[in-house]
């Protein structure tokens, strides 16, 4: 999906864009997960970065 060029603002750091491979890869590396695990998590709980960070922390504890 292309960016809306009429929106002039900073990047949306509050979301992880599951369709952007570089974002999935970066999140996966940071949390010791596979990219597919990250995509599955995004599909399950959405792209909210805070929610994803909490879920990744729970998975690391197990």
BANU-354405 format. One record per residue: x, y, z of N, C-alpha, C in turn; residue number from 0; residue in one letter. Coordinates in steps of 0.02 Angstrom, whole numbers, m for minus. Example, Ala and Ser with C-alpha at 12.3 -4.5 7.8 and 13.67 -1.06 7.14 Angstrom:
<atoms>
+--------+--------+--------+--------+--------+--------+--------+--------+--------+-----+-----+
:   n_px :   n_py :   n_pz :  ca_px :  ca_py :  ca_pz :   c_px :   c_py :   c_pz :   n : res :
+--------+--------+--------+--------+--------+--------+--------+--------+--------+-----+-----+
:    660 :   m284 :    390 :    615 :   m225 :    390 :    660 :   m165 :    390 :   0 :   A :
:    642 :   m112 :    354 :    684 :    m53 :    357 :    645 :      2 :    394 :   1 :   S :
+--------+--------+--------+--------+--------+--------+--------+--------+--------+-----+-----+
</atoms>
This chain:
<atoms>
+--------+--------+--------+--------+--------+--------+--------+--------+--------+-----+-----+
:   n_px :   n_py :   n_pz :  ca_px :  ca_py :  ca_pz :   c_px :   c_py :   c_pz :   n : res :
+--------+--------+--------+--------+--------+--------+--------+--------+--------+-----+-----+
:     43 :    m58 :      0 :      0 :      0 :      0 :     45 :     62 :      0 :   0 :   X :
:     31 :    109 :    m41 :     73 :    169 :    m45 :     52 :    220 :      7 :   1 :   X :
:     98 :    263 :     23 :     85 :    315 :     73 :     40 :    369 :     44 :   2 :   X :
:      1 :    400 :     87 :    m40 :    457 :     68 :      4 :    519 :     69 :   3 :   X :
:     20 :    545 :     11 :     67 :    601 :      5 :     38 :    667 :     31 :   4 :   X :
:    m28 :    670 :     41 :    m57 :    731 :     67 :    m49 :    736 :    143 :   5 :   X :
:    m32 :    681 :    176 :    m21 :    682 :    248 :     51 :    704 :    261 :   6 :   X :
:     58 :    760 :    295 :    125 :    785 :    309 :    136 :    782 :    384 :   7 :   X :
:    168 :    729 :    405 :    182 :    720 :    476 :    237 :    670 :    485 :   8 :   X :
:    253 :    657 :    547 :    306 :    609 :    561 :    283 :    538 :    548 :   9 :   X :
:    329 :    493 :    551 :    313 :    423 :    542 :    270 :    399 :    600 :  10 :   X :
:    229 :    350 :    587 :    185 :    324 :    638 :    222 :    268 :    676 :  11 :   X :
:    255 :    286 :    729 :    294 :    238 :    768 :    249 :    194 :    813 :  12 :   X :
:    186 :    212 :    819 :    141 :    175 :    863 :    116 :    111 :    831 :  13 :   X :
:    132 :     99 :    767 :    108 :     40 :    732 :    165 :      3 :    698 :  14 :   X :
:    156 :    m62 :    692 :    202 :   m104 :    653 :    164 :   m124 :    591 :  15 :   X :
:    189 :   m103 :    533 :    156 :   m117 :    470 :    174 :   m187 :    447 :  16 :   X :
:    129 :   m234 :    455 :    142 :   m303 :    437 :    156 :   m314 :    364 :  17 :   X :
:    134 :   m269 :    322 :    146 :   m277 :    250 :    214 :   m249 :    229 :  18 :   X :
:    248 :   m216 :    276 :    315 :   m190 :    262 :    367 :   m238 :    289 :  19 :   X :
:    401 :   m274 :    244 :    447 :   m326 :    264 :    502 :   m300 :    310 :  20 :   X :
:    528 :   m240 :    298 :    582 :   m214 :    340 :    558 :   m203 :    412 :  21 :   X :
:    495 :   m185 :    421 :    470 :   m176 :    490 :    462 :   m242 :    525 :  22 :   X :
:    437 :   m291 :    488 :    429 :   m358 :    516 :    497 :   m387 :    535 :  23 :   X :
:    546 :   m380 :    489 :    613 :   m406 :    501 :    645 :   m372 :    563 :  24 :   X :
:    639 :   m307 :    568 :    668 :   m270 :    624 :    637 :   m292 :    690 :  25 :   X :
:    571 :   m298 :    692 :    537 :   m318 :    753 :    558 :   m389 :    771 :  26 :   X :
:    562 :   m433 :    722 :    581 :   m503 :    734 :    652 :   m507 :    763 :  27 :   X :
:    699 :   m470 :    734 :    768 :   m470 :    759 :    771 :   m444 :    831 :  28 :   X :
:    735 :   m390 :    843 :    737 :   m359 :    909 :    711 :   m405 :    964 :  29 :   X :
:    664 :   m449 :    945 :    631 :   m491 :    995 :    649 :   m565 :    989 :  30 :   X :
:    698 :   m581 :    947 :    719 :   m651 :    940 :    665 :   m696 :    913 :  31 :   X :
:    625 :   m670 :    866 :    570 :   m708 :    837 :    582 :   m717 :    763 :  32 :   X :
:    545 :   m762 :    733 :    548 :   m768 :    660 :    500 :   m717 :    629 :  33 :   X :
:    512 :   m696 :    568 :    465 :   m650 :    535 :    394 :   m678 :    531 :  34 :   X :
:    388 :   m743 :    521 :    321 :   m773 :    518 :    285 :   m769 :    586 :  35 :   X :
:    322 :   m777 :    640 :    292 :   m770 :    707 :    266 :   m699 :    716 :  36 :   X :
:    304 :   m650 :    693 :    283 :   m580 :    698 :    220 :   m569 :    657 :  37 :   X :
:    219 :   m593 :    595 :    159 :   m585 :    552 :     98 :   m617 :    584 :  38 :   X :
:    107 :   m677 :    613 :     52 :   m711 :    646 :     26 :   m670 :    705 :  39 :   X :
:     73 :   m642 :    743 :     54 :   m601 :    800 :     16 :   m538 :    778 :  40 :   X :
:     40 :   m507 :    724 :      6 :   m447 :    698 :    m64 :   m465 :    675 :  41 :   X :
:    m72 :   m522 :    642 :   m137 :   m544 :    620 :   m184 :   m556 :    678 :  42 :   X :
:   m156 :   m585 :    732 :   m196 :   m602 :    791 :   m216 :   m542 :    833 :  43 :   X :
:   m168 :   m495 :    845 :   m184 :   m441 :    891 :   m182 :   m371 :    860 :  44 :   X :
:   m162 :   m367 :    797 :   m161 :   m302 :    763 :    m91 :   m272 :    763 :  45 :   X :
:    m85 :   m213 :    734 :    m20 :   m182 :    724 :      2 :   m134 :    778 :  46 :   X :
:    m36 :   m129 :    833 :    m18 :    m83 :    887 :     49 :   m103 :    917 :  47 :   X :
:     98 :    m60 :    912 :    166 :    m77 :    934 :    169 :    m94 :   1008 :  48 :   X :
:    134 :    m57 :   1050 :    136 :    m71 :   1122 :    108 :   m140 :   1137 :  49 :   X :
:     52 :   m158 :   1106 :     22 :   m224 :   1116 :     69 :   m279 :   1091 :  50 :   X :
:    101 :   m267 :   1035 :    148 :   m316 :   1007 :    209 :   m325 :   1052 :  51 :   X :
:    234 :   m269 :   1080 :    291 :   m272 :   1125 :    274 :   m312 :   1187 :  52 :   X :
:    214 :   m301 :   1215 :    192 :   m339 :   1274 :    187 :   m413 :   1259 :  53 :   X :
:    157 :   m430 :   1202 :    149 :   m500 :   1182 :    217 :   m533 :   1171 :  54 :   X :
:    263 :   m498 :   1139 :    330 :   m526 :   1127 :    365 :   m538 :   1194 :  55 :   X :
:    357 :   m493 :   1242 :    387 :   m502 :   1308 :    359 :   m564 :   1343 :  56 :   X :
:    294 :   m575 :   1336 :    262 :   m635 :   1366 :    291 :   m698 :   1335 :  57 :   X :
:    300 :   m698 :   1269 :    325 :   m757 :   1235 :    397 :   m772 :   1255 :  58 :   X :
:    436 :   m720 :   1268 :    506 :   m730 :   1288 :    511 :   m763 :   1357 :  59 :   X :
:    463 :   m748 :   1400 :    463 :   m776 :   1468 :    448 :   m850 :   1469 :  60 :   X :
:    415 :   m876 :   1418 :    396 :   m947 :   1417 :    448 :   m989 :   1388 :  61 :   X :
+--------+--------+--------+--------+--------+--------+--------+--------+--------+-----+-----+
</atoms>
